[in-house]
Amino acid sequence: MINYLYQEQNWKTQLSDLITDPEELLDILNLSKDQLLSGSLLASKAFKLRVPRHFVEKIKKEDPLDPLLLQILPHHLELEEHDGYVVDPLGEEEANQLPGVLHKYKSRFLLTITGACAVHCRYCFRRHFPYQENLPKSQDWLNIKTYIESHPEINEIILSGGDPLTISNEKLSLWIERLETIQQIKILRIHSRTPIVLPSRIDNELTKILKKSRMRIILVLHSNHPNELDDFTIEKFKSLLHPNIMLFNQAVMLKGVNDSAQTLVKLSYRLFEAHITPYYLHVLDKVKGAHHFDLDSEYVDDIYTEVLANLPGYLVPKLVREIAGEPNKTPLYGKS
């Protein structure tokens, strides 16, 4: 049963009360510690469990294969070594031009303003990223501004992390105000999973900040399964409806989570209810620790073919892979 009083709590309060102990998570979900705890504890030492209580309320109790649980529960398989699965699958070390600046694509770059996330997804391609040495400090802003102005082709900034919506509204507003002083920046994109796992993050102050910006705002959410989008979450996204704000979703195809056309079709329709456009469907980035989520390329093609047959074109996400060093996402349908 969903705790509606908890839903309405201040998002900062919820963010400070995350579940970080695998034993507590297993207790809440009535799952066997004998089968799961030892592996979870070991994997959590390498990449800590971190999940909001609201998200855990959406997980079916006594089901160790629940698709939402599989995304957040540390697993002993993360500790296995597999050829081709590396700590930097997207070559971001090479793209790291300045603290906070990842310039991989010509007209835009990622600005990583925090290393924190509201949830630790077990397939995260940045689970090994050296955040502490890359986060921009206040004194770095002038260098970032100079970098942008020396690249007149840049017209879009992507706030990333970590998750940029884990920072306060005050800090977020400061970053937006800084970027607004650079006239060549027309678009601000924010990549975030936080509103999916912590929908109360979409508060009145955040909504006002985004709606008043002179830049076009593109909020790219990250939802992988229709069960993540309860009615409360959908209503929060509806509060962002505004001519200046566009909502998109990117998902990752994951073994055991959403590796069926039926699930992906339901996800697209559920996103549509929330006025969110399905944008990208990524195949797994081959990051060390996530091999057990990967899928055979022919199987991916079969699923996507069925998705195409069951959705109108405007609800079909683009099937892509990100390849280190390439100037854009690589479309995969028919050649994944």
N, C-alpha and C positions, 0 to 999 in steps of 0.2 A: 504494500500500500504506500502511495506517495505521501510524504509528509509536507503538506502545503504550507504550514507555518515555517518550516525550514526553508522552503523555496523563497519565501519573502524576506529572509534574513539578508542583512547587508552582505554584499559579495566579498568584502574584505574579511568579514567574520568567517565566512565559509572557507575562504582561501587559507585562513590561518588554522583551520581545523580539518586538514586533509588526513586521509588514512595513509599511513606510511609503514605500517607494521603488517606483514603478510599474515601473521597469526590472527590479528584483529579482523582482517578482511575475511579470512576463512571462517571465523566464528560468526560474523554477521550473516554470511551466506550459508551457514550450516553445511560446510564442506569438510571432508575428511582430512585431518591434518596428517594422518599416517601416510597418505598417498601424495600429498602436495607440499607440505610445509618445508621439508628439508631442502628440496630443490628451489623453492621460492626464496628462502632465506639466503641461499648461496647466490642466486642470480640477483637478488636485491642488493647485495653488497657491491656488485659491479655497476648496477644501474638501479637506483633506488625506486621502490614502489612509491607512487604518488598519485592519489585519485580523490576527487571530491566525493563527499557522502551522497550528494544528490545523484551523481552518476551511478553509484553503487546501488541506489534504490531501484534503478531500472534493470538490474541484473536479476535473473531468475534464481531463486534460492535452490540449493541442493543440485545444481546443474553445473558440473565442472567444464562442460563444453558450451556454455552460454557464449554467444558471439561477442558480447560486450566484455565479459570477463576475460576472454582469451586475449583481448587487446591490452589489458592492464596488469594481469597477474604475472609476476616474474616466474620463469620456467627454467628448469635445469638444461633444456636444449639450447638456451642462450649461451651456455658456457662451452659449447662444442666449436671446434675449428673446422671451417670448410673453405676449400680453395675458391678464390674469386670473391669472397665476402670480406670486406676490408673496413678500416675505421673511417675512411674518407671516400665513399663511393662516388661522390659527385665532383671531386677535385676542388673542393672549396678552399683548401689551403693555398692553391695557386691563384684563386680569384680574390683572395683577401688583401685588398690594396692598402687599406688603412684600418685602424681599430674600428670595428663595426661595419666596414664597407666590404660587401661581396659583390663584385662587378662581373657578372657572368654573361649578361646580355646587353646589346649595344645601347638601347634607348632607356634602360632602367637598371637600377641596382638594388640589392637588398641592404637594408640598414638594420643590423642586429642590435637592438637597443636593450635587450635583457637576455640572460641565460635561463631565466625561470619559466616554468610551465605549470599550468594548473593540473596537468595530468602527464604522467610519463607513459607514452605509448611504447610498447615493447618492440615495435618495428621501426622506431625513430631513426632516420638517417643521420641525425646529428647527436646521437647518444654519446659519441666520443669527441664531440667538438670542444676545443679548448676555449671556453667562453671567457674565463677570467682574464686572459691576456688579449682578448679581442673586443671587449665591451668599450664603447666610446665614453669618455669622461667629458665633463663640461668644457674643458679646455680644448678638446678635440673638434668641437663644432666648427671653428674657423677653418681647420684643415679640410673637413668634410665639405664645407661651403666652397672653398677654393677648388676642390676636386670636381665638384659638380659644374662650377662655372668654366672650368678648363675643358669640359666635355659638353659642348653645346647640344650634342645629339641626345643627351639625357633629358627626358621630359616627364619621367615617372619614378617615384621612390616607393619601394616596397618595404614596409615595416615588418620585421620578422624577429626571430629569436632562436631559442626560447619562444615565448609567446608574448607579443607586444601588449596584449590586453590584460596581462598580469600586472603591469605597472599602473600607478594611480592615474586618475583623470587629470590631475595637475601636471604630472610629468608628461603624459601623452599630449596634453594641450600645448605644453612648452615645445615639444618636438614639432607639432603641427605648425605652430606660430613661426618657428625658425624656418621651416621649409617654405612657408608662404611668402617669406621675404625674397625668395629666389624666383623671379618671374618665369623662368623657363620651365619650372615644375608645374605641370598642369594637372597631374593625376597622382593621388596618393592611394596606394593599395595596402591593405592591412591583412596579413595572413594570420588566422587565429583559430584554434580549436576551443579556446576557453568558453565562448558562449554556448557551445554544444554540451560541454561537461559541467558548466557553471552558468546557466542562463541568466541568473540574477546580475551577471556582469553588465548586461545591457540595462543600465539604469538611466534615469532622466538626464543626469549630467553628461554621460557619454553621448547620448542621443543628441543633445544640444550642441556639443562640441563638433560632432560629425556633420550635422545639418548646416552649421553656419560657416563652414570652411569655404574659401574661394576655389579650392581645388575640387575636382571630381573625386569622390570617395568610392573605392571599390573594396568591399569587405569580402574576403575569400575565406569561407568557413571550411571546416574539415570534419565531415561526418561520413562514416563508413557503413552504417547500418540503420535501417528505418526505426529500430527500437530506441535509438538515441534521441529521436525527435518526438518527445511527448508533447501534449497539448500546451503545457506551460511554456516550453521552449519555443514552440511555433508562435505563440502570442507575443513573446518577447521580440522575435524577429519582425513581426508585423509593425511593432512600434518604431522600427527604423525606416519604414517606407517614406521615401522623400525623393523628389526629382534629382537631387544631387548625389544620392547613394544607390549603388548597385550591389546586389548580394549574389555571390557565386559559391559553389561548393566544389571542392576537390576531394576525391576518395582514393584510397589505395586498395587494390584487390588483394585479399589476404586469405590464405588457406584456413578453412574452418570458420571464417568470419562472414564473408560475403561472396564466396566462390560459387555462386549460382545466379543464373539470370533472373530467377524469381525474386531474389533478395534485392538485386540491383534495380530491377524495375520498380519494386515497392519503394526503394529509397528515392528514386527520381520523383515519383508521385508525391511522396511525403515532403520532399524539398519544395515541390511546386506549391503545396498547401501553404508553405511558409514564405512564398514569394522569393525563393532562392533558385537560381538557375544552375543545373548540373553543368560543370565546367570541364574538369579533368577527371579521368579514371587512370591512375598511375599503376603500372606494374611495380612490384617491390624494388626499391633501391637495395642493391646488394651490400648491405651494411653488416659488419661483423656482429653476430648475435641474433640475427633475424632469419636465418636460413629456413627455419621450420615454417615460416609464413609463405614461402615462395611457391609458385605454381608453374607447371609445365606450359611452355608457350603455345602449344597446340590446344591445350585445354582452355587457356585464356581466350584464344581466337574463337573457339566453339561457344564459350559463354557470351562473348561480345556479339557474335552473329545472332544469337537468340535475343539479346537485348535490343539490337537493331530491329528485329522483326516484331518486337512487342511494345515499342515506344514510338511516339511521334518524334520527328527529328529534333524538335526544340527541347526535348527532355533527354537526349542522348549525350552523355559526356564523351569527350574525346579521349580515346585510349592512347596513352603516351608512355614513353620512358624518358627520363632525364639522363643524358650521357655526358660525362665529364668532358669539357672542352668544346662541346657542340654549341652553336650560336642560338639554339632554340630547342624546345621540347621535340622529341622525335615521335611522329605518329606511328602507331604500331599495327593497326588493323590490317590483317593479311600478311604481316611480316614480323610478328612479335617473336 
